[in-house]
Amino acid sequence: MDTKLVKITGIALVIALIAVIVGFYTFNGLEADERDIPPGVKNVTRMQVTGILESNCQPSEITCEAAYPTGPEKIMVYSVDRNISEGELIQIANNLGIRGDVSKSPPGFIDIKEGYNSITSYKGRTMYLDETTLPGYSPEYIDSHLPSDEEARKIADEFLDSHNLRPDGAVFYDTTHDIGHFIDPQKDVKIKNSESINVWYRHWINGSLILTDRLAVEIDVHGQVRRMFMEWPHYEPYREFPIIGPEEAYGYLEDSPIVIPDGMKNPEKATVTKISLVYIDHTMTEDLDYLIPVYYFQGVVQGDGKEAAFYQCIPATPEFAAEIT
């Protein structure tokens, strides 16, 4: 039986996720050869995917330095509801003070825009955008005006809470910075001319991270919210299923390609440094009807004279995967 395997998004690929709302990428999948994998145990990243800033290839050697996590013998699987109705989006827009007309376009985009502000939804993904143009600033101006990470978190918290946008279970996770540069070709130098802070929130259920749920609020140099991206479907318990152990999942990993976000043509030795039991509800190419548990392998790989990070996912519920695929 040929096994079709697809890859999930990395935690930090918010640009690729936002692109799901504003347009579609074109993917070309290659059918995987049959492997010694029991029916239903699917490596969700084996299908080759083009058009994304990631490569998917198999190293010549893989070792594990991570401790195997302990977990339950059974785990709950959840059904997924991604529906955001027009009425719900209008309410979100009203909370944000956006009173524009509703526009729709296939296959399921809903957009409400007023002036420079808009709110858009697609398959459970929601994005708020303030498109007011900002000029470029000097590095000194940016450094003296940009809020601290803690201040940015407070601004994001207040924005979410005051507009009734914080989803149930949202937990502050991290802050990251987006930095833009002006490139002077004559002097061959680049000078920082913009910087913003992304405040990230994540979602845990029964102690396991939902890898595909995310909420990010972008704060500009003046402490204003410029963007919010939220992917946070509703989940309902379906039923419990037995799971394979991390050692068995690692055995399947040894026979699998790995995902290298920075790209690498000739990966040689890969080392697993962390193994987590997490949930996903979609892959890079398709949404799933269920929130399913997977073992999330992370590590470093050498090749092409450099070292890069990699990840890979192995589903933890073979019986359930066989039942729904």
PyMOL commands that set and color helices and strands:
alter all, ss='L'
color gray80, all
select helices_A, chain A and resi 14-22+86-95+139-145+149-162+246-253+318-324
alter helices_A, ss='H'
color red, helices_A
select strands_A, chain A and resi 55-57+61-64+74-81+102-105+109-114+117-122+125-130+170-184+189-205+208-209+214-219+225-231+234-242+258-260+267-282+287-303+306-315
alter strands_A, ss='S'
color yellow, strands_A
deselect
rebuild
show_as cartoon
